Amino acid sequence: MKKRITYLMSMLFLALPILSISAWAGEHEKDEDRLKNSGTVLKEILDIPDDIPQDLLDKADCVVVFPSVLKAAFVVGGSYGRGAMSCRQSQDFKGHWGAPTMMALEGGSFGFQIGGDATDFVLLVMNERGASGILSSKVKLGVDASVAAGPVGRDASAETDATLRADILGYSRARGAFAGIALEGSTIRPDGGANEQIYGQKIPAQQIVRSGKVAIPLAAQKLVSTLDVKTGGHKS
């Protein structure tokens, strides 16, 4: 009996590293797919000029994409949407778009507004205050950072009071319909675990986005290249 137990314990110790590697590989693949999907969603949205006004896109310091967020995820507490955020490089946000940090979106009353289908969210971060807050810690939209529904349409005016004051502008796409959405009450934060999976080590979100020294992962190429192609020079 003791020999059998010893044998089983030995087999377990041998299997644990294999199981750990398999689990890590599975999570890595999921996060890579999420990053690729963020790029696909952003390209689809920006390929339609009547969605996000070009003037606002050119003024944004950062862009956050959350692909396929489900209403059901918010009905059950603890579930959340995941995506990625890329910012313009240099301290004044006037450079090219850089390596993204993975992000998490949690809670919020919008969960009862978007129906049962998957909904994609795009957030434009319009100033350094909003960007720095998001990169540093969990931010509650409408409390720690002001948020407004972004105007829609090629000729939509970007000079409204809401867009002038808001740190963040929100957009949603569900069932092919595109609209501005405020997302007040939800929280957004860097996803440290997903960043470790993507970059292979623990790197603070601020360093990934702002240092200019972190290489853009292959899975993020579509996201970053879409921003480079679809936006002009940064407008203040």
Summary of the structure (lengths in Angstrom):
residues: 236
radius of gyration: 19.8
end to end distance: 75.4
largest distance: 79.1
contacts: 756
relative contact order: 0.20
helix: 43%
strand: 22%
